[in-house]
């Protein structure tokens, strides 16, 4: 039962963490967009059916059922086509078509069977332009995304990736400065109580199991290696690097527990020689 609860807790933590990272990513887009005067109609975390939403001002904030992404909806994402120019149906650049200012948004398809019909990509671009134009209300043309200067549009689009980078920097800083990284140490971290075969499925030692060499020698967590064959040890890496021959008679130093928590100083340290 405990394993199941821990598994469920792990899933919940992953989902919440993913939703938080998505929300921060979208904030990276939302903040500069509002700062530059673009009308943002929606700020959503997730896709699919809306689980919760609330409108504040002109923006609807909400959470959807599938936390695998998110979006903000800005009016006028794509510029309208300039009159007098035709679309470029043979262009292979999708983004080039999205930002081109070519022909009118929608043109009737010629009835002549021999006339070349627009490709699927061209129709997609025209539909995107039309949908973008439908989001702009009367008197809101000046607040459309496409009317911003190029450098402002770049800042808005890069706001999300920049937020992701900041999240990574913060998480690594917390990991490295708050928890640290694993380092070789002369202090014993743990001692296996018994020796079990690699194929064993036991999770605890039985009374009949053979003691591990460390447990049989009397090692305890917290013991510190101070010397080998009378040679002082300052770091475990130095032992392997500079003194590979020092493999016998390690001496350990153990701190005795305090008898009274109010005592200002530790008791004298106990020394123990371990022989393999």
Secondary structure, DSSP 4 states (H G I P E B T S, - for coil): -HHHHHHHHHHHHHHHHHHHHHHHHHHHHHHHHHHTT--EEEEEEEEEEEEEEEEETTEEEEEEEEEEEEEEEETT-SPPPPTT----TT---HHHHHH---S-S--PPPS-TTSPPPPHHHHHHHHHHHHHHHT--TT-GGG-GGGS-HHHHHHHHHHHHHHHHHHHHHHHHIIIIII------SB-----SB---TT---SS--TTSPBPHHHHTT--TT-EEEEETTEE-S-HHHHHHH-TT--S-EEEEEPPPPS-TT-SSPPPPEEEEE--
